[in-house]
Amino acid sequence: MQEIFDYSIFSNTIFSYLISLGIFLGGMLTVYVFKRYALRRLETWARSTETTLDDLLLRVVEKFLVPVVYFGIFYLALHTLTLSPRFERGIEIVAILLITWLAVRAASSAIDFGLQSYLKESTGSGEKQLRGIRGLINFVIWAIALVFMLDNMGVKISAVVAGLGIGGVAVALAAQAVLGDLFSYFVIFFDKPFHVGDFIVVGDKMGAVEYIGIKTTRIRALSGEQLVFSNTHLTRSCVQNFKKMEKRRVSLTSA
C-alpha cells in the first residue's frame, strides 16, 4: 500500500493527489453546508426586515463572494501539488481575471444600489435619472480595475499612467465644453432643481422635461417640438419649475 502512495505521476505522489482531493472536497462540502443552512436562514431573516441593505449584502455574498471561495478552494488544493511554473502562472492569471471581474461586479452593484436608494428617498423614482450616470460609473470602475489587473500581471503601469495623464490633460483642454456639461449633469443629479416630468421655463422657452443626459437635457415644448439644452446652460440660467409650485397667487381686478 505504501508503494502505491509513493508512486509518482507528473512529479507528485499518489498521496499528494489524495491530500489535494481531500482539501478540495472538504472545502466544497463546507461551502455547501454554509449555503444550505446558514445562507438560507440569513435570507429568511433578511426578507422579514424592512431595510434592503441586508438583501444587498446577501446578494453580494451569494453571487460574488461564494464564487471567489470556490476558486480559492480549487487554488489551495492545487497549491499543495508540485506544478510547472507555466501552469502556476496560468492559474494566477485566471485568479486575477476572476477576482477583478467579480470585484467590479460587486462594486458596481453596491454603488448602483446606493444611488437608487438615494434617488428613491429624495424623489420617489430614480431609474430614468440613473441611466446616464450608471454607464459613467461603470466606465470609471472598469478603468481602475484594468489598471489593477495589469499591475498584478507584471505590466509596468507607471509609464502607461504617465502617458494617460498627459493624454488626459490634452483631452480635457480639447473637451472643456463636454466636461463642463458633465459636471453640470452631476449638479443637476444631486441638487435636483428639476426631474423628468417637471414643467419648467428657461428664458422664453418652456416645456416638460423628457430626458436628462450626461451632456444635454431634452424638453418637450407646448407646441410639440423638442428643445435641447446643454446642461451648462441650464445650471447657469434661471429655471422656473412649476411642478414644485405649492401655491398660486391670482390677481383679480374689477371691471
TORDO-513847 format. One record per residue: residue number from 1; residue in one letter; x, y, z of N, C-alpha, C in turn. Coordinates in steps of 0.1 Angstrom, whole numbers, plus 5000, padded with zeros to 4 digits. Example, Ala and Ser with C-alpha at 12.3 -4.5 7.8 and 13.67 -1.06 7.14 Angstrom:
BEGIN
  pos  code   nc1   nc2   nc3  cac1  cac2  cac3   cc1   cc2   cc3
    1     A  5132  4943  5078  5123  4955  5078  5132  4967  5078
    2     S  5128  4978  5071  5137  4989  5071  5129  5000  5079
! end
This chain:
BEGIN
  pos  code   nc1   nc2   nc3  cac1  cac2  cac3   cc1   cc2   cc3
    1     M  5008  4988  5000  5000  5000  5000  5009  5013  5000
    2     Q  5020  5012  5008  5029  5024  5008  5035  5026  4995
    3     E  5038  5016  4987  5043  5018  4974  5034  5025  4964
    4     I  5021  5022  4966  5011  5029  4958  5010  5043  4961
    5     F  5010  5047  4974  5010  5061  4978  5023  5068  4974
    6     D  5034  5061  4973  5046  5068  4969  5048  5068  4954
    7     Y  5039  5062  4947  5041  5062  4932  5039  5076  4927
    8     S  5048  5080  4918  5049  5094  4914  5043  5096  4900
    9     I  5034  5106  4898  5029  5109  4885  5030  5124  4883
   10     F  5037  5128  4873  5040  5143  4870  5046  5150  4882
   11     S  5056  5143  4888  5063  5149  4899  5055  5150  4912
   12     N  5044  5143  4913  5036  5143  4925  5032  5128  4928
   13     T  5033  5125  4941  5029  5111  4945  5014  5110  4946
   14     I  5010  5098  4946  4995  5095  4948  4990  5101  4961
   15     F  4998  5100  4971  4994  5105  4984  4992  5120  4983
   16     S  5000  5128  4976  4999  5142  4974  4986  5145  4966
   17     Y  4982  5137  4956  4970  5139  4949  4958  5136  4958
   18     L  4959  5126  4967  4948  5124  4976  4946  5135  4986
   19     I  4957  5141  4991  4956  5152  5000  4949  5164  4993
   20     S  4954  5167  4980  4948  5178  4973  4933  5175  4970
   21     L  4929  5163  4967  4915  5160  4965  4907  5161  4978
   22     G  4913  5157  4989  4906  5158  5002  4904  5173  5006
   23     I  4914  5182  5003  4912  5196  5006  4901  5202  4997
   24     F  4901  5197  4984  4890  5203  4975  4876  5198  4979
   25     L  4875  5185  4982  4862  5180  4986  4857  5186  5000
   26     G  4867  5187  5009  4863  5193  5022  4859  5207  5021
   27     G  4866  5215  5013  4862  5229  5011  4848  5230  5004
   28     M  4846  5222  4994  4833  5222  4987  4821  5218  4997
   29     L  4824  5208  5005  4814  5204  5015  4811  5215  5025
   30     T  4821  5222  5029  4819  5233  5038  4811  5245  5032
   31     V  4814  5248  5020  4806  5258  5013  4792  5254  5011
   32     Y  4790  5241  5007  4776  5236  5005  4768  5237  5018
   33     V  4774  5233  5029  4767  5234  5042  4764  5248  5046
   34     F  4773  5257  5043  4771  5272  5045  4759  5277  5037
   35     K  4759  5273  5024  4748  5278  5015  4735  5271  5019
   36     R  4735  5258  5023  4723  5251  5026  4716  5255  5038
   37     Y  4724  5259  5049  4718  5262  5061  4720  5276  5066
   38     A  4732  5281  5067  4734  5294  5072  4729  5305  5062
   39     L  4732  5304  5049  4728  5314  5040  4713  5314  5038
   40     R  4706  5303  5039  4692  5302  5038  4685  5309  5050
   41     R  4690  5306  5061  4685  5313  5073  4687  5328  5073
   42     L  4698  5332  5068  4701  5347  5067  4691  5353  5056
   43     E  4688  5346  5045  4679  5351  5035  4665  5352  5041
   44     T  4661  5342  5049  4648  5343  5056  4647  5354  5066
   45     W  4658  5357  5073  4658  5368  5082  4658  5381  5074
   46     A  4665  5382  5063  4666  5394  5055  4652  5398  5049
   47     R  4644  5388  5045  4631  5391  5040  4621  5396  5050
   48     S  4624  5393  5063  4615  5398  5073  4618  5412  5078
   49     T  4629  5418  5074  4633  5431  5078  4628  5441  5067
   50     E  4626  5454  5071  4622  5464  5062  4633  5470  5054
   51     T  4645  5470  5059  4656  5476  5051  4661  5466  5040
   52     T  4666  5472  5029  4671  5464  5018  4686  5463  5018
   53     L  4693  5469  5028  4707  5468  5028  4712  5453  5030
   54     D  4705  5446  5039  4708  5433  5042  4706  5424  5030
   55     D  4696  5427  5022  4693  5419  5009  4705  5421  5000
   56     L  4710  5434  4999  4722  5436  4990  4734  5428  4995
   57     L  4737  5428  5008  4748  5421  5013  4747  5406  5010
   58     L  4735  5401  5012  4734  5387  5009  4736  5384  4994
   59     R  4731  5393  4986  4732  5391  4971  4747  5391  4967
   60     V  4754  5400  4974  4769  5401  4971  4776  5389  4976
   61     V  4772  5384  4987  4779  5372  4992  4776  5360  4983
   62     E  4763  5358  4979  4759  5347  4971  4764  5347  4957
   63     K  4764  5359  4951  4768  5360  4937  4782  5363  4934
   64     F  4789  5369  4944  4803  5373  4941  4813  5367  4951
   65     L  4809  5366  4964  4819  5361  4974  4820  5345  4973
   66     V  4809  5339  4971  4809  5324  4970  4817  5319  4959
   67     P  4816  5325  4946  4824  5320  4935  4839  5322  4938
   68     V  4843  5333  4945  4857  5335  4949  4861  5324  4959
   69     V  4853  5321  4968  4856  5310  4977  4858  5297  4970
   70     Y  4849  5294  4960  4851  5282  4952  4864  5281  4945
   71     F  4868  5292  4939  4881  5292  4932  4892  5292  4942
   72     G  4891  5298  4954  4901  5298  4964  4904  5283  4969
   73     I  4893  5276  4970  4895  5262  4974  4902  5254  4963
   74     F  4898  5256  4951  4905  5250  4940  4920  5253  4939
   75     Y  4922  5266  4941  4936  5271  4941  4944  5265  4952
   76     L  4938  5265  4964  4945  5259  4976  4948  5244  4974
   77     A  4938  5237  4968  4941  5223  4966  4952  5221  4956
   78     L  4953  5229  4945  4963  5227  4936  4977  5232  4941
   79     H  4976  5241  4950  4989  5246  4956  4996  5236  4964
   80     T  4990  5226  4969  4997  5215  4976  5005  5206  4967
   81     L  5003  5207  4954  5010  5199  4944  5022  5206  4938
   82     T  5031  5199  4933  5042  5205  4926  5038  5207  4911
   83     L  5037  5219  4907  5033  5223  4894  5044  5230  4886
   84     S  5043  5230  4873  5052  5237  4865  5050  5252  4866
   85     P  5061  5259  4865  5060  5274  4866  5050  5280  4856
   86     R  5049  5275  4844  5040  5280  4834  5025  5277  4838
   87     F  5023  5265  4844  5009  5262  4848  5005  5271  4860
   88     E  5014  5273  4869  5011  5281  4881  5008  5296  4877
   89     R  5016  5300  4867  5014  5314  4862  5000  5315  4855
   90     G  4996  5305  4848  4983  5305  4842  4972  5305  4852
   91     I  4973  5298  4863  4963  5298  4873  4963  5312  4880
   92     E  4974  5318  4882  4974  5331  4888  4967  5341  4879
   93     I  4969  5340  4866  4963  5350  4857  4948  5348  4857
   94     V  4943  5335  4857  4929  5332  4858  4923  5338  4871
   95     A  4931  5336  4882  4926  5341  4895  4925  5356  4895
   96     I  4935  5363  4889  4934  5378  4888  4922  5382  4880
   97     L  4920  5376  4869  4909  5379  4860  4895  5377  4867
   98     L  4894  5365  4874  4881  5362  4880  4879  5372  4892
   99     I  4889  5374  4900  4887  5383  4912  4884  5397  4908
  100     T  4891  5402  4897  4889  5415  4892  4874  5417  4887
  101     W  4870  5407  4879  4856  5407  4873  4846  5407  4884
  102     L  4847  5398  4894  4838  5397  4905  4838  5410  4914
  103     A  4850  5415  4916  4851  5428  4924  4844  5439  4917
  104     V  4846  5440  4904  4839  5451  4896  4824  5449  4897
  105     R  4819  5437  4895  4805  5435  4896  4799  5438  4909
  106     A  4807  5434  4920  4802  5437  4933  4802  5452  4936
  107     A  4813  5459  4932  4813  5474  4935  4803  5481  4927
  108     S  4801  5477  4914  4790  5483  4906  4776  5481  4912
  109     S  4774  5469  4917  4761  5466  4923  4758  5474  4935
  110     A  4769  5476  4943  4768  5483  4956  4765  5498  4953
  111     I  4773  5504  4944  4771  5518  4940  4758  5520  4934
  112     D  4753  5511  4925  4740  5513  4919  4729  5512  4929
  113     F  4731  5503  4939  4721  5502  4949  4720  5515  4958
  114     G  4732  5520  4961  4732  5533  4968  4726  5544  4961
  115     L  4728  5546  4948  4723  5556  4940  4707  5555  4939
  116     Q  4703  5543  4937  4688  5540  4936  4682  5543  4949
  117     S  4688  5540  4960  4682  5543  4973  4681  5558  4976
  118     Y  4692  5564  4971  4693  5579  4973  4682  5586  4965
  119     L  4680  5582  4953  4670  5588  4944  4656  5585  4948
  120     K  4654  5572  4953  4640  5569  4957  4636  5576  4970
  121     E  4646  5578  4979  4643  5586  4991  4640  5601  4988
  122     S  4647  5606  4978  4646  5620  4976  4635  5624  4966
  123     T  4633  5615  4956  4624  5619  4945  4612  5609  4943
  124     G  4614  5597  4949  4604  5587  4947  4606  5578  4935
  125     S  4614  5582  4925  4617  5574  4914  4631  5578  4909
  126     G  4639  5568  4905  4652  5572  4901  4658  5565  4889
  127     E  4650  5556  4883  4656  5547  4872  4659  5556  4860
  128     K  4651  5565  4856  4654  5573  4844  4666  5582  4846
  129     Q  4667  5588  4858  4679  5596  4861  4692  5588  4863
  130     L  4690  5576  4866  4702  5567  4869  4708  5562  4856
  131     R  4701  5562  4845  4707  5556  4833  4720  5563  4828
  132     G  4720  5576  4828  4732  5583  4823  4744  5581  4832
  133     I  4742  5582  4845  4753  5581  4854  4758  5567  4856
  134     R  4750  5557  4854  4754  5543  4856  4765  5539  4846
  135     G  4764  5543  4834  4774  5540  4824  4787  5546  4827
  136     L  4787  5559  4832  4799  5566  4835  4806  5560  4847
  137     I  4798  5556  4857  4804  5549  4869  4810  5536  4865
  138     N  4803  5528  4857  4809  5515  4853  4822  5517  4845
  139     F  4822  5528  4837  4835  5530  4829  4846  5533  4839
  140     V  4844  5542  4849  4855  5545  4859  4859  5533  4866
  141     I  4849  5525  4871  4853  5513  4878  4861  5503  4870
  142     W  4857  5501  4857  4864  5492  4849  4878  5497  4846
  143     A  4880  5510  4844  4893  5516  4842  4902  5514  4853
  144     I  4897  5516  4866  4906  5513  4877  4909  5498  4879
  145     A  4899  5490  4876  4901  5475  4877  4911  5471  4866
  146     L  4911  5477  4854  4920  5473  4844  4935  5477  4848
  147     V  4937  5488  4854  4950  5492  4859  4955  5483  4869
  148     F  4946  5479  4879  4949  5470  4889  4953  5456  4884
  149     M  4945  5452  4874  4947  5438  4868  4961  5438  4860
  150     L  4964  5448  4852  4976  5449  4845  4988  5449  4855
  151     D  4987  5457  4866  4997  5458  4875  5001  5445  4882
  152     N  4990  5437  4885  4992  5424  4891  4997  5414  4881
  153     M  4996  5416  4868  5001  5407  4858  5015  5410  4854
  154     G  5021  5420  4861  5035  5423  4858  5037  5434  4848
  155     V  5027  5441  4843  5029  5451  4833  5033  5464  4840
  156     K  5043  5471  4835  5047  5484  4841  5037  5495  4839
  157     I  5030  5498  4849  5019  5507  4848  5023  5522  4849
  158     S  5035  5524  4855  5039  5538  4857  5040  5546  4843
  159     A  5046  5539  4833  5047  5546  4820  5033  5548  4814
  160     V  5025  5538  4815  5011  5539  4810  5003  5550  4816
  161     V  5004  5550  4830  4997  5561  4837  5002  5575  4834
  162     A  5015  5576  4832  5021  5589  4828  5016  5593  4814
  163     G  5016  5583  4805  5011  5587  4792  4996  5590  4792
  164     L  4988  5583  4800  4974  5586  4801  4972  5600  4808
  165     G  4981  5603  4817  4980  5616  4824  4982  5628  4814
  166     I  4992  5627  4806  4995  5637  4795  4983  5637  4785
  167     G  4979  5625  4781  4968  5625  4772  4955  5630  4778
  168     G  4953  5627  4791  4941  5632  4798  4941  5648  4798
  169     V  4952  5654  4801  4953  5668  4801  4949  5674  4787
  170     A  4955  5668  4776  4952  5672  4763  4937  5671  4760
  171     V  4931  5659  4763  4917  5657  4761  4909  5667  4769
  172     A  4913  5670  4781  4905  5679  4790  4905  5693  4784
  173     L  4916  5697  4778  4917  5710  4772  4909  5711  4759
  174     A  4909  5700  4752  4901  5700  4739  4886  5698  4741
  175     A  4882  5693  4753  4868  5690  4755  4863  5697  4768
  176     Q  4866  5709  4769  4862  5717  4781  4847  5718  4781
  177     A  4841  5720  4769  4826  5722  4769  4819  5709  4774
  178     V  4824  5698  4769  4818  5685  4772  4820  5682  4787
  179     L  4832  5685  4792  4834  5683  4807  4826  5692  4815
  180     G  4824  5704  4810  4815  5714  4817  4801  5709  4818
  181     D  4796  5703  4807  4783  5697  4807  4782  5685  4816
  182     L  4793  5678  4817  4793  5666  4825  4792  5670  4840
  183     F  4800  5680  4844  4799  5684  4858  4786  5691  4861
  184     S  4780  5698  4851  4767  5703  4853  4757  5692  4855
  185     Y  4759  5681  4848  4750  5669  4850  4750  5665  4864
  186     F  4762  5664  4870  4763  5660  4884  4756  5670  4893
  187     V  4757  5683  4890  4750  5693  4897  4735  5691  4897
  188     I  4729  5688  4885  4715  5685  4883  4711  5672  4890
  189     F  4720  5662  4890  4717  5649  4895  4716  5650  4911
  190     F  4725  5657  4917  4725  5657  4932  4717  5669  4937
  191     D  4717  5681  4931  4710  5692  4936  4695  5691  4932
  192     K  4691  5685  4922  4677  5682  4918  4669  5695  4916
  193     P  4673  5704  4908  4664  5716  4905  4652  5712  4898
  194     F  4652  5701  4890  4640  5696  4883  4643  5681  4880
  195     H  4632  5674  4877  4632  5660  4874  4625  5657  4861
  196     V  4626  5645  4856  4619  5641  4844  4604  5642  4847
  197     G  4597  5649  4838  4582  5651  4840  4579  5665  4845
  198     D  4588  5672  4851  4586  5686  4856  4584  5696  4844
  199     F  4575  5705  4846  4573  5716  4836  4581  5728  4841
  200     I  4591  5732  4832  4600  5742  4836  4600  5753  4825
  201     V  4604  5765  4829  4606  5776  4820  4620  5781  4821
  202     V  4627  5782  4809  4641  5787  4808  4641  5798  4798
  203     G  4642  5810  4804  4642  5822  4795  4628  5823  4788
  204     D  4628  5823  4775  4615  5824  4768  4610  5810  4763
  205     K  4617  5799  4768  4614  5786  4764  4607  5778  4776
  206     M  4597  5770  4772  4591  5763  4783  4586  5749  4778
  207     G  4585  5739  4787  4580  5726  4783  4583  5716  4794
  208     A  4579  5704  4792  4581  5693  4802  4594  5686  4799
  209     V  4601  5683  4810  4614  5676  4809  4612  5662  4805
  210     E  4618  5657  4794  4617  5644  4789  4629  5635  4793
  211     Y  4641  5641  4792  4653  5633  4794  4664  5642  4799
  212     I  4671  5637  4809  4683  5643  4815  4695  5635  4812
  213     G  4703  5639  4803  4715  5632  4798  4728  5637  4804
  214     I  4739  5631  4801  4752  5635  4806  4756  5648  4800
  215     K  4752  5651  4788  4756  5664  4781  4744  5673  4779
  216     T  4733  5668  4776  4721  5676  4773  4709  5672  4780
  217     T  4699  5681  4781  4686  5679  4787  4676  5682  4777
  218     R  4666  5673  4775  4656  5675  4764  4643  5678  4770
  219     I  4636  5688  4764  4623  5693  4769  4613  5693  4758
  220     R  4601  5689  4760  4590  5689  4751  4582  5701  4752
  221     A  4583  5710  4742  4576  5723  4743  4561  5721  4741
  222     L  4553  5731  4745  4539  5730  4744  4534  5729  4729
  223     S  4541  5734  4720  4538  5733  4706  4542  5720  4700
  224     G  4548  5711  4707  4551  5698  4702  4566  5695  4699
  225     E  4574  5705  4696  4588  5703  4692  4596  5700  4705
  226     Q  4608  5694  4702  4617  5691  4713  4628  5701  4714
  227     L  4630  5706  4726  4640  5716  4729  4652  5709  4735
  228     V  4664  5711  4730  4676  5705  4736  4685  5716  4742
  229     F  4687  5715  4755  4696  5724  4762  4708  5717  4767
  230     S  4720  5724  4767  4732  5719  4773  4730  5720  4788
  231     N  4736  5711  4795  4734  5711  4810  4741  5723  4816
  232     T  4752  5728  4810  4758  5740  4815  4749  5752  4813
  233     H  4741  5753  4802  4732  5764  4800  4721  5764  4811
  234     L  4716  5752  4814  4706  5751  4824  4711  5755  4838
  235     T  4723  5751  4842  4728  5754  4855  4731  5769  4857
  236     R  4734  5775  4845  4737  5790  4846  4725  5799  4844
  237     S  4714  5793  4841  4702  5800  4838  4692  5800  4850
  238     C  4683  5809  4849  4672  5809  4859  4661  5800  4855
  239     V  4659  5789  4862  4649  5779  4858  4637  5780  4867
  240     Q  4625  5782  4861  4612  5782  4868  4606  5768  4868
  241     N  4605  5762  4879  4599  5748  4880  4585  5749  4885
  242     F  4575  5748  4876  4561  5748  4880  4556  5736  4887
  243     K  4564  5725  4886  4560  5713  4893  4561  5714  4908
  244     K  4570  5723  4912  4572  5724  4927  4564  5736  4932
  245     M  4556  5742  4924  4548  5753  4929  4536  5748  4938
  246     E  4537  5752  4951  4527  5747  4960  4514  5757  4961
  247     K  4516  5769  4959  4505  5779  4959  4506  5788  4947
  248     R  4494  5792  4942  4493  5801  4931  4486  5814  4935
  249     R  4492  5825  4932  4486  5838  4935  4480  5844  4923
  250     V  4467  5847  4924  4460  5852  4912  4455  5867  4916
  251     S  4458  5876  4907  4454  5890  4909  4441  5892  4902
  252     L  4430  5896  4909  4417  5899  4903  4415  5914  4903
  253     T  4411  5918  4892  4407  5933  4891  4393  5934  4887
  254     S  4386  5944  4892  4372  5946  4889  4371  5954  4877
  255     A  4361  5951  4869  4359  5958  4856  4353  5972  4859
! end
